[in-house]
Every structure is written in structure tokens, then in C-alpha cells.
Amino acid sequence: YHTPSPEASPISIFDSTLINGKGRHTGGPPTDLFRLTVIKGLRYRLRLIAMSCDPNWVFSIDGHQ
């Protein structure tokens, strides 16, 4: 289900991340993504998880400044 390491490129590129346990990966099923309705003034914890050595995220929240 994966590319053997001798065949992989020398630079690994992560292609999936979980946000609070939900996410998708290349070639995987079209599962639901994480959604959250927020209430102003409350705090929320988002857990971002990637099974890669060097994830470099650009993360944003729609409608947030």
C-alpha cells in the first residue's frame, strides 16, 4: 500500500494531515473533513497531526483575520 523506500524520491513530501482526527490522503476515500461552528469569546483546540518527518503547514481559518 506504499512506495518502497528505494523507489521513493530523496525528498519526502507529506500529502495528508488530520485535524482533530479527520482528514483525507492521496488516493484514499472521500471522507468527511473536520468542521467546527464557533462561538465568539470561547477557545478551541485544534490538533493537527501529520505522519511525516518535516511537515511545513500554511494554516488558515476561513473568515478569520
CHARMM internal coordinates of N, CA and C (Angstrom, degrees):
IC EDIT
DIST 1 N 1 CA 1.4417
DIST 1 CA 1 C 1.5166
ANGL 1 N 1 CA 1 C 112.47
DIST 1 C 2 N 1.2946
ANGL 1 CA 1 C 2 N 118.07
DIHE 1 N 1 CA 1 C 2 N 4.13
DIST 2 N 2 CA 1.4624
ANGL 1 C 2 N 2 CA 121.73
DIHE 1 CA 1 C 2 N 2 CA 179.27
DIST 2 CA 2 C 1.5225
ANGL 2 N 2 CA 2 C 109.62
DIHE 1 C 2 N 2 CA 2 C -142.03
DIST 2 C 3 N 1.3289
ANGL 2 CA 2 C 3 N 115.36
DIHE 2 N 2 CA 2 C 3 N 167.91
DIST 3 N 3 CA 1.4631
ANGL 2 C 3 N 3 CA 121.41
DIHE 2 CA 2 C 3 N 3 CA 178.37
DIST 3 CA 3 C 1.5258
ANGL 3 N 3 CA 3 C 108.97
DIHE 2 C 3 N 3 CA 3 C -82.72
DIST 3 C 4 N 1.3369
ANGL 3 CA 3 C 4 N 118.60
DIHE 3 N 3 CA 3 C 4 N 125.64
DIST 4 N 4 CA 1.4710
ANGL 3 C 4 N 4 CA 119.36
DIHE 3 CA 3 C 4 N 4 CA 176.97
DIST 4 CA 4 C 1.5269
ANGL 4 N 4 CA 4 C 110.64
DIHE 3 C 4 N 4 CA 4 C -59.19
DIST 4 C 5 N 1.3211
ANGL 4 CA 4 C 5 N 117.29
DIHE 4 N 4 CA 4 C 5 N 143.96
DIST 5 N 5 CA 1.4605
ANGL 4 C 5 N 5 CA 121.08
DIHE 4 CA 4 C 5 N 5 CA -173.50
DIST 5 CA 5 C 1.5270
ANGL 5 N 5 CA 5 C 114.61
DIHE 4 C 5 N 5 CA 5 C -56.89
DIST 5 C 6 N 1.3427
ANGL 5 CA 5 C 6 N 121.40
DIHE 5 N 5 CA 5 C 6 N -36.09
DIST 6 N 6 CA 1.4725
ANGL 5 C 6 N 6 CA 118.26
DIHE 5 CA 5 C 6 N 6 CA 178.08
DIST 6 CA 6 C 1.5328
ANGL 6 N 6 CA 6 C 113.28
DIHE 5 C 6 N 6 CA 6 C -64.23
DIST 6 C 7 N 1.3321
ANGL 6 CA 6 C 7 N 117.08
DIHE 6 N 6 CA 6 C 7 N -22.55
DIST 7 N 7 CA 1.4652
ANGL 6 C 7 N 7 CA 121.01
DIHE 6 CA 6 C 7 N 7 CA -179.55
DIST 7 CA 7 C 1.5309
ANGL 7 N 7 CA 7 C 112.82
DIHE 6 C 7 N 7 CA 7 C -92.83
DIST 7 C 8 N 1.3062
ANGL 7 CA 7 C 8 N 117.16
DIHE 7 N 7 CA 7 C 8 N -13.07
DIST 8 N 8 CA 1.4629
ANGL 7 C 8 N 8 CA 120.85
DIHE 7 CA 7 C 8 N 8 CA -177.72
DIST 8 CA 8 C 1.5262
ANGL 8 N 8 CA 8 C 110.23
DIHE 7 C 8 N 8 CA 8 C -77.00
DIST 8 C 9 N 1.3204
ANGL 8 CA 8 C 9 N 115.32
DIHE 8 N 8 CA 8 C 9 N 157.94
DIST 9 N 9 CA 1.4653
ANGL 8 C 9 N 9 CA 119.33
DIHE 8 CA 8 C 9 N 9 CA 178.28
DIST 9 CA 9 C 1.5262
ANGL 9 N 9 CA 9 C 109.68
DIHE 8 C 9 N 9 CA 9 C -70.74
DIST 9 C 10 N 1.3267
ANGL 9 CA 9 C 10 N 117.87
DIHE 9 N 9 CA 9 C 10 N 157.63
DIST 10 N 10 CA 1.4665
ANGL 9 C 10 N 10 CA 120.10
DIHE 9 CA 9 C 10 N 10 CA -179.35
DIST 10 CA 10 C 1.5247
ANGL 10 N 10 CA 10 C 113.27
DIHE 9 C 10 N 10 CA 10 C -67.74
DIST 10 C 11 N 1.3174
ANGL 10 CA 10 C 11 N 117.79
DIHE 10 N 10 CA 10 C 11 N -19.89
DIST 11 N 11 CA 1.4674
ANGL 10 C 11 N 11 CA 121.51
DIHE 10 CA 10 C 11 N 11 CA 178.58
DIST 11 CA 11 C 1.5274
ANGL 11 N 11 CA 11 C 107.38
DIHE 10 C 11 N 11 CA 11 C -110.08
DIST 11 C 12 N 1.3425
ANGL 11 CA 11 C 12 N 116.23
DIHE 11 N 11 CA 11 C 12 N 115.03
DIST 12 N 12 CA 1.4592
ANGL 11 C 12 N 12 CA 117.81
DIHE 11 CA 11 C 12 N 12 CA 179.43
DIST 12 CA 12 C 1.5181
ANGL 12 N 12 CA 12 C 110.76
DIHE 11 C 12 N 12 CA 12 C -80.35
DIST 12 C 13 N 1.2995
ANGL 12 CA 12 C 13 N 114.50
DIHE 12 N 12 CA 12 C 13 N 141.46
DIST 13 N 13 CA 1.4605
ANGL 12 C 13 N 13 CA 121.74
DIHE 12 CA 12 C 13 N 13 CA -180.00
DIST 13 CA 13 C 1.5206
ANGL 13 N 13 CA 13 C 107.01
DIHE 12 C 13 N 13 CA 13 C -121.15
DIST 13 C 14 N 1.3374
ANGL 13 CA 13 C 14 N 116.66
DIHE 13 N 13 CA 13 C 14 N 119.39
DIST 14 N 14 CA 1.4590
ANGL 13 C 14 N 14 CA 117.90
DIHE 13 CA 13 C 14 N 14 CA 179.48
DIST 14 CA 14 C 1.5248
ANGL 14 N 14 CA 14 C 108.77
DIHE 13 C 14 N 14 CA 14 C -77.10
DIST 14 C 15 N 1.3244
ANGL 14 CA 14 C 15 N 115.22
DIHE 14 N 14 CA 14 C 15 N 143.19
DIST 15 N 15 CA 1.4653
ANGL 14 C 15 N 15 CA 118.91
DIHE 14 CA 14 C 15 N 15 CA -175.37
DIST 15 CA 15 C 1.5201
ANGL 15 N 15 CA 15 C 112.30
DIHE 14 C 15 N 15 CA 15 C -130.99
DIST 15 C 16 N 1.3279
ANGL 15 CA 15 C 16 N 117.26
DIHE 15 N 15 CA 15 C 16 N 16.02
DIST 16 N 16 CA 1.4563
ANGL 15 C 16 N 16 CA 119.01
DIHE 15 CA 15 C 16 N 16 CA 176.79
DIST 16 CA 16 C 1.5217
ANGL 16 N 16 CA 16 C 109.89
DIHE 15 C 16 N 16 CA 16 C -155.73
DIST 16 C 17 N 1.3110
ANGL 16 CA 16 C 17 N 115.25
DIHE 16 N 16 CA 16 C 17 N 150.65
DIST 17 N 17 CA 1.4584
ANGL 16 C 17 N 17 CA 122.91
DIHE 16 CA 16 C 17 N 17 CA 177.29
DIST 17 CA 17 C 1.5148
ANGL 17 N 17 CA 17 C 107.63
DIHE 16 C 17 N 17 CA 17 C -147.65
DIST 17 C 18 N 1.3104
ANGL 17 CA 17 C 18 N 116.56
DIHE 17 N 17 CA 17 C 18 N 144.40
DIST 18 N 18 CA 1.4519
ANGL 17 C 18 N 18 CA 121.46
DIHE 17 CA 17 C 18 N 18 CA 173.17
DIST 18 CA 18 C 1.5198
ANGL 18 N 18 CA 18 C 108.41
DIHE 17 C 18 N 18 CA 18 C -102.98
DIST 18 C 19 N 1.3167
ANGL 18 CA 18 C 19 N 116.59
DIHE 18 N 18 CA 18 C 19 N 136.03
DIST 19 N 19 CA 1.4591
ANGL 18 C 19 N 19 CA 121.74
DIHE 18 CA 18 C 19 N 19 CA 171.62
DIST 19 CA 19 C 1.5184
ANGL 19 N 19 CA 19 C 105.33
DIHE 18 C 19 N 19 CA 19 C -116.30
DIST 19 C 20 N 1.3309
ANGL 19 CA 19 C 20 N 115.31
DIHE 19 N 19 CA 19 C 20 N 114.79
DIST 20 N 20 CA 1.4672
ANGL 19 C 20 N 20 CA 122.89
DIHE 19 CA 19 C 20 N 20 CA -174.70
DIST 20 CA 20 C 1.5267
ANGL 20 N 20 CA 20 C 111.99
DIHE 19 C 20 N 20 CA 20 C 48.37
DIST 20 C 21 N 1.3244
ANGL 20 CA 20 C 21 N 115.86
DIHE 20 N 20 CA 20 C 21 N 42.54
DIST 21 N 21 CA 1.4575
ANGL 20 C 21 N 21 CA 121.49
DIHE 20 CA 20 C 21 N 21 CA 172.98
DIST 21 CA 21 C 1.5137
ANGL 21 N 21 CA 21 C 116.54
DIHE 20 C 21 N 21 CA 21 C 85.15
DIST 21 C 22 N 1.3310
ANGL 21 CA 21 C 22 N 117.54
DIHE 21 N 21 CA 21 C 22 N 2.62
DIST 22 N 22 CA 1.4674
ANGL 21 C 22 N 22 CA 120.14
DIHE 21 CA 21 C 22 N 22 CA 179.38
DIST 22 CA 22 C 1.5113
ANGL 22 N 22 CA 22 C 109.97
DIHE 21 C 22 N 22 CA 22 C -121.88
DIST 22 C 23 N 1.3254
ANGL 22 CA 22 C 23 N 116.69
DIHE 22 N 22 CA 22 C 23 N 142.17
DIST 23 N 23 CA 1.4530
ANGL 22 C 23 N 23 CA 120.38
DIHE 22 CA 22 C 23 N 23 CA 178.83
DIST 23 CA 23 C 1.5161
ANGL 23 N 23 CA 23 C 111.38
DIHE 22 C 23 N 23 CA 23 C 176.55
DIST 23 C 24 N 1.3029
ANGL 23 CA 23 C 24 N 115.22
DIHE 23 N 23 CA 23 C 24 N -178.16
DIST 24 N 24 CA 1.4589
ANGL 23 C 24 N 24 CA 122.81
DIHE 23 CA 23 C 24 N 24 CA -179.78
DIST 24 CA 24 C 1.5172
ANGL 24 N 24 CA 24 C 108.85
DIHE 23 C 24 N 24 CA 24 C -132.47
DIST 24 C 25 N 1.3247
ANGL 24 CA 24 C 25 N 115.53
DIHE 24 N 24 CA 24 C 25 N 162.55
DIST 25 N 25 CA 1.4582
ANGL 24 C 25 N 25 CA 120.09
DIHE 24 CA 24 C 25 N 25 CA 174.78
DIST 25 CA 25 C 1.5196
ANGL 25 N 25 CA 25 C 109.16
DIHE 24 C 25 N 25 CA 25 C -138.53
DIST 25 C 26 N 1.3246
ANGL 25 CA 25 C 26 N 115.80
DIHE 25 N 25 CA 25 C 26 N 158.44
DIST 26 N 26 CA 1.4554
ANGL 25 C 26 N 26 CA 122.11
DIHE 25 CA 25 C 26 N 26 CA -178.30
DIST 26 CA 26 C 1.5198
ANGL 26 N 26 CA 26 C 109.87
DIHE 25 C 26 N 26 CA 26 C -56.88
DIST 26 C 27 N 1.3250
ANGL 26 CA 26 C 27 N 116.46
DIHE 26 N 26 CA 26 C 27 N 125.31
DIST 27 N 27 CA 1.4526
ANGL 26 C 27 N 27 CA 121.44
DIHE 26 CA 26 C 27 N 27 CA 179.10
DIST 27 CA 27 C 1.5167
ANGL 27 N 27 CA 27 C 114.11
DIHE 26 C 27 N 27 CA 27 C 82.91
DIST 27 C 28 N 1.3194
ANGL 27 CA 27 C 28 N 117.62
DIHE 27 N 27 CA 27 C 28 N -0.67
DIST 28 N 28 CA 1.4656
ANGL 27 C 28 N 28 CA 121.16
DIHE 27 CA 27 C 28 N 28 CA -178.70
DIST 28 CA 28 C 1.5150
ANGL 28 N 28 CA 28 C 112.26
DIHE 27 C 28 N 28 CA 28 C -89.95
DIST 28 C 29 N 1.3191
ANGL 28 CA 28 C 29 N 116.53
DIHE 28 N 28 CA 28 C 29 N 177.04
DIST 29 N 29 CA 1.4672
ANGL 28 C 29 N 29 CA 120.53
DIHE 28 CA 28 C 29 N 29 CA -179.87
DIST 29 CA 29 C 1.5273
ANGL 29 N 29 CA 29 C 111.39
DIHE 28 C 29 N 29 CA 29 C -71.11
DIST 29 C 30 N 1.3186
ANGL 29 CA 29 C 30 N 117.79
DIHE 29 N 29 CA 29 C 30 N 153.35
DIST 30 N 30 CA 1.4752
ANGL 29 C 30 N 30 CA 121.41
DIHE 29 CA 29 C 30 N 30 CA 179.77
DIST 30 CA 30 C 1.5269
ANGL 30 N 30 CA 30 C 111.26
DIHE 29 C 30 N 30 CA 30 C -77.98
DIST 30 C 31 N 1.3227
ANGL 30 CA 30 C 31 N 116.71
DIHE 30 N 30 CA 30 C 31 N 76.12
DIST 31 N 31 CA 1.4643
ANGL 30 C 31 N 31 CA 121.17
DIHE 30 CA 30 C 31 N 31 CA -178.70
DIST 31 CA 31 C 1.5290
ANGL 31 N 31 CA 31 C 110.68
DIHE 30 C 31 N 31 CA 31 C -80.48
DIST 31 C 32 N 1.3290
ANGL 31 CA 31 C 32 N 116.21
DIHE 31 N 31 CA 31 C 32 N 166.93
DIST 32 N 32 CA 1.4580
ANGL 31 C 32 N 32 CA 121.06
DIHE 31 CA 31 C 32 N 32 CA 177.90
DIST 32 CA 32 C 1.5252
ANGL 32 N 32 CA 32 C 110.47
DIHE 31 C 32 N 32 CA 32 C -67.22
DIST 32 C 33 N 1.3171
ANGL 32 CA 32 C 33 N 116.43
DIHE 32 N 32 CA 32 C 33 N 146.99
DIST 33 N 33 CA 1.4600
ANGL 32 C 33 N 33 CA 121.89
DIHE 32 CA 32 C 33 N 33 CA 174.83
DIST 33 CA 33 C 1.5221
ANGL 33 N 33 CA 33 C 108.96
DIHE 32 C 33 N 33 CA 33 C -97.27
DIST 33 C 34 N 1.3182
ANGL 33 CA 33 C 34 N 116.69
DIHE 33 N 33 CA 33 C 34 N 162.78
DIST 34 N 34 CA 1.4627
ANGL 33 C 34 N 34 CA 121.81
DIHE 33 CA 33 C 34 N 34 CA -179.58
DIST 34 CA 34 C 1.5230
ANGL 34 N 34 CA 34 C 110.25
DIHE 33 C 34 N 34 CA 34 C -69.07
DIST 34 C 35 N 1.3295
ANGL 34 CA 34 C 35 N 116.12
DIHE 34 N 34 CA 34 C 35 N 132.96
DIST 35 N 35 CA 1.4655
ANGL 34 C 35 N 35 CA 122.24
DIHE 34 CA 34 C 35 N 35 CA 176.50
DIST 35 CA 35 C 1.5147
ANGL 35 N 35 CA 35 C 107.96
DIHE 34 C 35 N 35 CA 35 C -132.97
DIST 35 C 36 N 1.3268
ANGL 35 CA 35 C 36 N 116.20
DIHE 35 N 35 CA 35 C 36 N 145.57
DIST 36 N 36 CA 1.4532
ANGL 35 C 36 N 36 CA 120.81
DIHE 35 CA 35 C 36 N 36 CA -178.46
DIST 36 CA 36 C 1.5166
ANGL 36 N 36 CA 36 C 108.96
DIHE 35 C 36 N 36 CA 36 C -146.12
DIST 36 C 37 N 1.3115
ANGL 36 CA 36 C 37 N 116.31
DIHE 36 N 36 CA 36 C 37 N 129.69
DIST 37 N 37 CA 1.4637
ANGL 36 C 37 N 37 CA 121.39
DIHE 36 CA 36 C 37 N 37 CA 172.38
DIST 37 CA 37 C 1.5220
ANGL 37 N 37 CA 37 C 106.19
DIHE 36 C 37 N 37 CA 37 C -97.01
DIST 37 C 38 N 1.3192
ANGL 37 CA 37 C 38 N 116.73
DIHE 37 N 37 CA 37 C 38 N 124.33
DIST 38 N 38 CA 1.4662
ANGL 37 C 38 N 38 CA 120.39
DIHE 37 CA 37 C 38 N 38 CA -174.67
DIST 38 CA 38 C 1.5140
ANGL 38 N 38 CA 38 C 111.78
DIHE 37 C 38 N 38 CA 38 C -104.81
DIST 38 C 39 N 1.3196
ANGL 38 CA 38 C 39 N 114.67
DIHE 38 N 38 CA 38 C 39 N 157.00
DIST 39 N 39 CA 1.4656
ANGL 38 C 39 N 39 CA 122.62
DIHE 38 CA 38 C 39 N 39 CA 175.94
DIST 39 CA 39 C 1.5178
ANGL 39 N 39 CA 39 C 107.00
DIHE 38 C 39 N 39 CA 39 C -116.80
DIST 39 C 40 N 1.3165
ANGL 39 CA 39 C 40 N 116.27
DIHE 39 N 39 CA 39 C 40 N 127.93
DIST 40 N 40 CA 1.4528
ANGL 39 C 40 N 40 CA 121.69
DIHE 39 CA 39 C 40 N 40 CA -178.07
DIST 40 CA 40 C 1.5267
ANGL 40 N 40 CA 40 C 110.62
DIHE 39 C 40 N 40 CA 40 C -55.75
DIST 40 C 41 N 1.3340
ANGL 40 CA 40 C 41 N 115.52
DIHE 40 N 40 CA 40 C 41 N 135.46
DIST 41 N 41 CA 1.4542
ANGL 40 C 41 N 41 CA 122.11
DIHE 40 CA 40 C 41 N 41 CA 177.12
DIST 41 CA 41 C 1.5267
ANGL 41 N 41 CA 41 C 114.17
DIHE 40 C 41 N 41 CA 41 C 94.54
DIST 41 C 42 N 1.3438
ANGL 41 CA 41 C 42 N 117.71
DIHE 41 N 41 CA 41 C 42 N -12.39
DIST 42 N 42 CA 1.4631
ANGL 41 C 42 N 42 CA 120.48
DIHE 41 CA 41 C 42 N 42 CA 177.14
DIST 42 CA 42 C 1.5152
ANGL 42 N 42 CA 42 C 110.29
DIHE 41 C 42 N 42 CA 42 C -95.73
DIST 42 C 43 N 1.3258
ANGL 42 CA 42 C 43 N 116.97
DIHE 42 N 42 CA 42 C 43 N 157.30
DIST 43 N 43 CA 1.4618
ANGL 42 C 43 N 43 CA 122.22
DIHE 42 CA 42 C 43 N 43 CA 177.23
DIST 43 CA 43 C 1.5211
ANGL 43 N 43 CA 43 C 108.91
DIHE 42 C 43 N 43 CA 43 C -103.04
DIST 43 C 44 N 1.3276
ANGL 43 CA 43 C 44 N 115.36
DIHE 43 N 43 CA 43 C 44 N 148.48
DIST 44 N 44 CA 1.4570
ANGL 43 C 44 N 44 CA 121.48
DIHE 43 CA 43 C 44 N 44 CA -179.56
DIST 44 CA 44 C 1.5218
ANGL 44 N 44 CA 44 C 108.96
DIHE 43 C 44 N 44 CA 44 C -134.33
DIST 44 C 45 N 1.3144
ANGL 44 CA 44 C 45 N 116.67
DIHE 44 N 44 CA 44 C 45 N 142.61
DIST 45 N 45 CA 1.4590
ANGL 44 C 45 N 45 CA 121.68
DIHE 44 CA 44 C 45 N 45 CA 177.33
DIST 45 CA 45 C 1.5256
ANGL 45 N 45 CA 45 C 108.12
DIHE 44 C 45 N 45 CA 45 C -107.89
DIST 45 C 46 N 1.3173
ANGL 45 CA 45 C 46 N 115.16
DIHE 45 N 45 CA 45 C 46 N 124.34
DIST 46 N 46 CA 1.4607
ANGL 45 C 46 N 46 CA 121.68
DIHE 45 CA 45 C 46 N 46 CA 175.33
DIST 46 CA 46 C 1.5169
ANGL 46 N 46 CA 46 C 107.49
DIHE 45 C 46 N 46 CA 46 C -110.78
DIST 46 C 47 N 1.3203
ANGL 46 CA 46 C 47 N 116.02
DIHE 46 N 46 CA 46 C 47 N 127.81
DIST 47 N 47 CA 1.4611
ANGL 46 C 47 N 47 CA 120.58
DIHE 46 CA 46 C 47 N 47 CA 178.52
DIST 47 CA 47 C 1.5186
ANGL 47 N 47 CA 47 C 108.63
DIHE 46 C 47 N 47 CA 47 C -103.80
DIST 47 C 48 N 1.3290
ANGL 47 CA 47 C 48 N 116.32
DIHE 47 N 47 CA 47 C 48 N 115.95
DIST 48 N 48 CA 1.4581
ANGL 47 C 48 N 48 CA 121.99
DIHE 47 CA 47 C 48 N 48 CA 176.71
DIST 48 CA 48 C 1.5160
ANGL 48 N 48 CA 48 C 107.52
DIHE 47 C 48 N 48 CA 48 C -101.52
DIST 48 C 49 N 1.3260
ANGL 48 CA 48 C 49 N 116.51
DIHE 48 N 48 CA 48 C 49 N 125.75
DIST 49 N 49 CA 1.4634
ANGL 48 C 49 N 49 CA 121.69
DIHE 48 CA 48 C 49 N 49 CA -176.82
DIST 49 CA 49 C 1.5163
ANGL 49 N 49 CA 49 C 109.04
DIHE 48 C 49 N 49 CA 49 C -128.02
DIST 49 C 50 N 1.3298
ANGL 49 CA 49 C 50 N 116.15
DIHE 49 N 49 CA 49 C 50 N 129.33
DIST 50 N 50 CA 1.4632
ANGL 49 C 50 N 50 CA 121.59
DIHE 49 CA 49 C 50 N 50 CA 175.42
DIST 50 CA 50 C 1.5251
ANGL 50 N 50 CA 50 C 107.82
DIHE 49 C 50 N 50 CA 50 C -133.94
DIST 50 C 51 N 1.3050
ANGL 50 CA 50 C 51 N 116.86
DIHE 50 N 50 CA 50 C 51 N 134.86
DIST 51 N 51 CA 1.4610
ANGL 50 C 51 N 51 CA 121.67
DIHE 50 CA 50 C 51 N 51 CA 178.62
DIST 51 CA 51 C 1.5255
ANGL 51 N 51 CA 51 C 109.60
DIHE 50 C 51 N 51 CA 51 C -92.13
DIST 51 C 52 N 1.2977
ANGL 51 CA 51 C 52 N 116.68
DIHE 51 N 51 CA 51 C 52 N 54.40
DIST 52 N 52 CA 1.4585
ANGL 51 C 52 N 52 CA 121.11
DIHE 51 CA 51 C 52 N 52 CA 178.64
DIST 52 CA 52 C 1.5219
ANGL 52 N 52 CA 52 C 108.65
DIHE 51 C 52 N 52 CA 52 C -131.87
DIST 52 C 53 N 1.3055
ANGL 52 CA 52 C 53 N 115.36
DIHE 52 N 52 CA 52 C 53 N 164.61
DIST 53 N 53 CA 1.4694
ANGL 52 C 53 N 53 CA 120.22
DIHE 52 CA 52 C 53 N 53 CA -177.38
DIST 53 CA 53 C 1.5172
ANGL 53 N 53 CA 53 C 112.88
DIHE 52 C 53 N 53 CA 53 C -77.11
DIST 53 C 54 N 1.3115
ANGL 53 CA 53 C 54 N 116.93
DIHE 53 N 53 CA 53 C 54 N -33.31
DIST 54 N 54 CA 1.4623
ANGL 53 C 54 N 54 CA 119.90
DIHE 53 CA 53 C 54 N 54 CA -172.34
DIST 54 CA 54 C 1.5227
ANGL 54 N 54 CA 54 C 111.16
DIHE 53 C 54 N 54 CA 54 C -140.70
DIST 54 C 55 N 1.3506
ANGL 54 CA 54 C 55 N 117.94
DIHE 54 N 54 CA 54 C 55 N 67.30
DIST 55 N 55 CA 1.4602
ANGL 54 C 55 N 55 CA 117.88
DIHE 54 CA 54 C 55 N 55 CA 178.04
DIST 55 CA 55 C 1.5295
ANGL 55 N 55 CA 55 C 110.18
DIHE 54 C 55 N 55 CA 55 C -70.66
DIST 55 C 56 N 1.2943
ANGL 55 CA 55 C 56 N 116.60
DIHE 55 N 55 CA 55 C 56 N 136.16
DIST 56 N 56 CA 1.4565
ANGL 55 C 56 N 56 CA 122.56
DIHE 55 CA 55 C 56 N 56 CA 178.37
DIST 56 CA 56 C 1.5194
ANGL 56 N 56 CA 56 C 106.91
DIHE 55 C 56 N 56 CA 56 C -127.19
DIST 56 C 57 N 1.3239
ANGL 56 CA 56 C 57 N 115.94
DIHE 56 N 56 CA 56 C 57 N 94.92
DIST 57 N 57 CA 1.4525
ANGL 56 C 57 N 57 CA 120.90
DIHE 56 CA 56 C 57 N 57 CA -173.94
DIST 57 CA 57 C 1.5183
ANGL 57 N 57 CA 57 C 112.28
DIHE 56 C 57 N 57 CA 57 C -91.19
DIST 57 C 58 N 1.3103
ANGL 57 CA 57 C 58 N 115.41
DIHE 57 N 57 CA 57 C 58 N 145.23
DIST 58 N 58 CA 1.4581
ANGL 57 C 58 N 58 CA 123.24
DIHE 57 CA 57 C 58 N 58 CA 162.23
DIST 58 CA 58 C 1.5307
ANGL 58 N 58 CA 58 C 102.57
DIHE 57 C 58 N 58 CA 58 C -113.67
DIST 58 C 59 N 1.3049
ANGL 58 CA 58 C 59 N 116.90
DIHE 58 N 58 CA 58 C 59 N 107.85
DIST 59 N 59 CA 1.4520
ANGL 58 C 59 N 59 CA 123.02
DIHE 58 CA 58 C 59 N 59 CA -170.61
DIST 59 CA 59 C 1.5127
ANGL 59 N 59 CA 59 C 109.93
DIHE 58 C 59 N 59 CA 59 C -113.68
DIST 59 C 60 N 1.3250
ANGL 59 CA 59 C 60 N 116.99
DIHE 59 N 59 CA 59 C 60 N 133.70
DIST 60 N 60 CA 1.4647
ANGL 59 C 60 N 60 CA 120.02
DIHE 59 CA 59 C 60 N 60 CA 176.19
DIST 60 CA 60 C 1.5216
ANGL 60 N 60 CA 60 C 108.59
DIHE 59 C 60 N 60 CA 60 C -144.88
DIST 60 C 61 N 1.3143
ANGL 60 CA 60 C 61 N 114.98
DIHE 60 N 60 CA 60 C 61 N 160.21
DIST 61 N 61 CA 1.4555
ANGL 60 C 61 N 61 CA 122.12
DIHE 60 CA 60 C 61 N 61 CA 178.25
DIST 61 CA 61 C 1.5153
ANGL 61 N 61 CA 61 C 107.25
DIHE 60 C 61 N 61 CA 61 C -118.29
DIST 61 C 62 N 1.3323
ANGL 61 CA 61 C 62 N 117.01
DIHE 61 N 61 CA 61 C 62 N 124.54
DIST 62 N 62 CA 1.4633
ANGL 61 C 62 N 62 CA 121.22
DIHE 61 CA 61 C 62 N 62 CA -178.91
DIST 62 CA 62 C 1.5229
ANGL 62 N 62 CA 62 C 110.82
DIHE 61 C 62 N 62 CA 62 C -55.78
DIST 62 C 63 N 1.3231
ANGL 62 CA 62 C 63 N 116.65
DIHE 62 N 62 CA 62 C 63 N 133.46
DIST 63 N 63 CA 1.4499
ANGL 62 C 63 N 63 CA 122.57
DIHE 62 CA 62 C 63 N 63 CA 176.50
DIST 63 CA 63 C 1.5182
ANGL 63 N 63 CA 63 C 114.67
DIHE 62 C 63 N 63 CA 63 C 76.07
DIST 63 C 64 N 1.3264
ANGL 63 CA 63 C 64 N 118.30
DIHE 63 N 63 CA 63 C 64 N 8.37
DIST 64 N 64 CA 1.4678
ANGL 63 C 64 N 64 CA 121.60
DIHE 63 CA 63 C 64 N 64 CA -179.49
DIST 64 CA 64 C 1.5286
ANGL 64 N 64 CA 64 C 108.99
DIHE 63 C 64 N 64 CA 64 C -107.03
DIST 64 C 65 N 1.3377
ANGL 64 CA 64 C 65 N 115.74
DIHE 64 N 64 CA 64 C 65 N 139.13
DIST 65 N 65 CA 1.4758
ANGL 64 C 65 N 65 CA 119.01
DIHE 64 CA 64 C 65 N 65 CA -178.43
DIST 65 CA 65 C 1.5016
ANGL 65 N 65 CA 65 C 110.62
DIHE 64 C 65 N 65 CA 65 C -103.11
END
COOR INIT
IC SEED 1 N 1 CA 1 C
IC BUILD
